Every structure is written in C-alpha cells, then in structure tokens.
Amino acid sequence: MSLVSEPLAELLPPLLEGLTVTLQVMAGAVVLAVPLALVAGIGRLSPLRPVRWLASTYVEVFRGTSALVQLFWFYFVLPLFGVQLPAMLVGIVVLALNAGAYGAEVVRGAIRAVPPGQREAGVALNLTRAQILRRIVVPQAVPAMLPPAGNLLIELMKNTALVSLITIADLTFRGQLLRSETLRTTEIFGLMLLLYFAVALLITAGVRLLERRVRIR
C-alpha cells in the first residue's frame, strides 16, 4: 500500500512545478547577489569616500526597506516612468539586491575580522592593496563568511514566496491557486511546508560541506 494516497499524490505535480520556478528565481538571485555582496562589502571598507558612500547607500536602502515594497516598486512603479521589466527579471533582481545588501555586511565583518598583522605582512612583502585583499585577506575571510551566508541563503529561499504577488507561478503561487480550486488547505500547505523545509535542509547540508572543504584547505 502506498504511503501517499492517490488524491494527495495528485497535488504534488503542480506544487513541484512551482518549486522548479522557486529554485530558478533563487538560483538567479544568488548568481547576482554574491558579486553584489562582495563588491558592496569591500566598497564599504574602501579608503575612497565616494566608494564608501555609494556602497553604504545601497546597503542601507535595501536593508532598511521591505522586500515586498521593493518588488512592488520595481514591478508596478517603474512602468509609470517607462521602464517595463518582466516579472521573472524583477523577482530575481530585487531578491538579489536585497540579499546582496545583507551579504555585504557579512563580507565586511569577515574581512575586518582578519588580524591586522596579516595585512602588515602583505605590505612587508611589497604587495599592492588589491593583491593583499585578493591573496591574503579574502581567502582567510571566506570561512567566516560561510555560516552567515548559509542563513542568508535560507532567508533568500523563503523570500522567494513574495514573487507570487507579482504573478510569478512559484511554489506559493501554485499552492494558493491549487487551494482555491480544491479547498484542501491543510494538505496543500502541509506539502508546501515540507518542500520549503527540504530545500532549506539541502542548503544547510551544502553550506556545511563547503565549510568542511574550506577548513581542510
């Protein structure tokens, strides 16, 4: 006898289709958020005031405002100024900008945690500031970045539910649509909870594996 009844099994295919879209949005956002976090985090430590100001403005604006409002602003307000963007692109870009802002603080904190003596050693070796950063500071800062980065990835995954509000057929959108068609609220939201939880567990396992590999090196 199957552990999953046939009626319940029929709910899975549309939810899995929505999960595929959720993972696509998340993957796109991660690809953009990682370089944004690195650039903004390093920018906040720059000796150049304009660079620090630009990086700090970006971080504070996106950390200090709601991700939902950001999504609505990009999707509904920008068209009033003649800028029309596809919903999928808006979802990816806004989530990336939001995650990148939080990630920038992770990068900045990890870099500042590297002992000053390491930088002084680079200066003694006649390395440039960029070489010290690339060869000495960042490699030592990466292990400290990974645990909070894993938490940010999980937060990013959960924030993908917001894109359902701008017509993207992600897991949350599919679940809401299925609930309105079948009225099976408990089963549908129970399956959604398990699917989100499974993705979070995979993210956690992946980050821990990466942490172990970085420590071995």
C-alpha positions in Angstrom: 0.0 0.0 0.0 1.3 3.4 -1.0 2.2 5.7 1.9 0.7 8.6 -0.1 -2.9 8.3 -1.0 -3.8 8.9 -4.6 -5.7 12.1 -4.1 -2.8 13.6 -2.1 -0.3 12.4 -4.7 -2.3 14.4 -7.3 -1.5 17.6 -5.5 2.3 17.1 -5.9 2.9 17.7 -9.7 1.6 21.3 -9.7 3.5 22.1 -6.5 6.7 20.6 -7.9 6.3 22.7 -11.0 6.0 25.7 -8.7 9.1 24.6 -6.7 11.1 24.5 -10.0 10.2 28.1 -10.6 11.1 28.9 -7.0 14.5 27.3 -7.4 15.1 29.2 -10.7 14.3 32.5 -9.0 16.6 31.6 -6.1 19.5 30.5 -8.4 19.3 33.7 -10.5 19.2 35.8 -7.3 22.2 34.0 -5.9 24.2 34.5 -9.1 23.7 38.2 -8.8 23.8 38.6 -5.0 27.2 37.0 -4.5 29.2 39.6 -6.6 27.0 42.4 -5.3 27.8 41.4 -1.7 31.5 41.2 -2.4 31.7 44.5 -4.2 29.5 46.3 -1.7 31.2 44.7 1.3 34.7 45.6 0.1 33.4 49.0 -1.1 32.3 49.9 2.5 35.9 49.4 3.5 37.4 51.4 0.7 39.7 54.4 1.6 37.8 56.4 -1.1 34.9 58.3 0.4 32.7 58.3 -2.7 33.0 54.5 -3.0 32.2 54.1 0.7 29.2 56.4 0.3 27.8 54.6 -2.7 28.2 51.1 -1.1 26.8 52.3 2.2 23.8 53.9 0.5 23.0 50.7 -1.4 23.3 48.6 1.7 21.2 50.9 4.0 18.4 51.4 1.4 17.9 47.7 0.7 18.3 46.6 4.3 16.1 49.4 5.6 13.1 48.9 3.3 10.7 46.0 2.9 11.5 43.4 0.2 7.8 43.4 -0.7 7.7 47.1 -1.2 10.9 46.8 -3.3 9.2 44.2 -5.5 6.0 46.3 -5.9 8.1 49.4 -6.7 10.1 47.7 -9.4 7.1 45.9 -10.9 4.3 48.5 -10.6 6.0 51.9 -10.2 8.9 51.7 -12.8 6.4 51.2 -15.7 5.0 54.6 -14.8 8.4 56.0 -15.8 8.6 54.0 -19.0 10.6 51.1 -17.6 8.8 47.8 -18.1 10.5 44.7 -16.8 9.4 41.0 -17.0 8.1 39.7 -13.7 10.7 37.0 -13.5 13.5 39.5 -14.0 12.1 41.8 -11.4 11.8 38.9 -8.9 15.4 37.9 -9.4 16.9 41.4 -9.4 15.0 42.6 -6.3 15.8 39.5 -4.3 19.4 39.7 -5.4 19.7 43.4 -4.4 18.1 42.6 -1.1 20.3 39.6 -0.3 23.3 41.4 -1.6 22.8 44.2 0.9 22.7 41.8 3.8 25.6 39.8 2.4 27.7 42.9 2.1 27.6 43.2 5.9 28.7 39.6 6.2 31.6 40.3 3.8 32.6 43.5 5.6 32.5 41.8 9.0 34.5 38.8 7.9 37.2 41.0 6.3 37.5 43.2 9.3 37.9 40.0 11.5 41.2 39.1 9.7 44.1 40.1 12.0 45.8 43.4 11.0 49.1 41.6 11.2 48.2 39.7 8.0 47.8 42.9 6.1 51.1 44.2 7.6 52.8 41.1 6.3 51.5 41.8 2.8 52.8 45.3 3.0 56.2 44.0 4.1 56.2 41.8 1.0 55.6 44.9 -1.1 52.2 43.7 -2.3 49.6 46.2 -3.5 46.4 46.8 -1.7 44.5 44.8 -4.2 46.9 41.9 -4.0 46.7 41.9 -0.2 43.0 41.8 -0.4 42.9 39.0 -3.1 45.7 36.8 -1.9 45.7 37.2 1.9 42.6 38.8 3.3 39.7 37.3 1.3 40.9 33.7 1.5 41.1 34.0 5.3 37.7 35.7 5.5 35.8 33.1 3.4 35.5 30.5 6.2 34.0 33.2 8.5 31.5 34.2 5.7 30.1 30.8 5.1 27.9 30.2 8.3 26.0 33.6 8.0 25.9 33.1 4.2 24.1 29.9 4.7 21.5 31.7 6.8 21.1 34.3 4.2 20.5 31.7 1.5 17.7 30.2 3.6 16.2 33.7 4.1 16.5 34.3 0.3 14.7 31.0 -0.4 11.9 32.0 2.0 11.7 35.4 0.4 11.0 33.9 -3.0 7.4 33.4 -1.8 7.0 37.1 -2.2 7.3 36.8 -6.0 3.9 35.1 -6.1 2.5 38.6 -5.6 3.8 39.8 -8.9 2.3 36.9 -10.9 5.3 34.6 -10.9 4.0 31.0 -10.7 6.3 29.8 -7.9 5.6 27.3 -5.2 3.5 29.7 -3.2 1.5 30.9 -6.2 0.8 27.3 -7.3 -0.2 26.4 -3.7 -2.6 29.3 -3.5 -4.1 28.5 -6.9 -4.5 24.8 -6.0 -6.1 25.7 -2.7 -8.7 27.9 -4.4 -9.5 25.1 -6.8 -9.6 22.2 -4.3 -10.2 23.8 -0.9 -7.8 21.3 0.5 -5.9 23.9 2.6 -4.3 21.6 5.2 -2.9 19.1 2.7 -1.6 21.7 0.3 0.0 24.0 2.8 1.4 20.9 4.6 3.1 19.8 1.4 4.4 23.3 0.7 5.9 23.4 4.2 7.7 20.1 3.6 9.0 21.2 0.2 10.4 24.5 1.6 11.8 22.7 4.6 13.5 20.1 2.3 15.2 22.9 0.3 16.4 24.6 3.5 17.9 21.3 4.6 19.7 20.9 1.3 21.1 24.4 1.6 22.3 23.8 5.1 23.9 20.5 4.1 25.6 22.1 1.1 27.0 25.0 3.2 28.3 22.7 5.9 30.0 20.5 3.2 31.6 23.7 1.8 32.7 24.8 5.3 34.5 21.4 5.8 36.3 21.7 2.4 37.4 25.2 3.1 38.8 24.2 6.5 40.7 21.3 5.0 42.4 23.6 2.6 
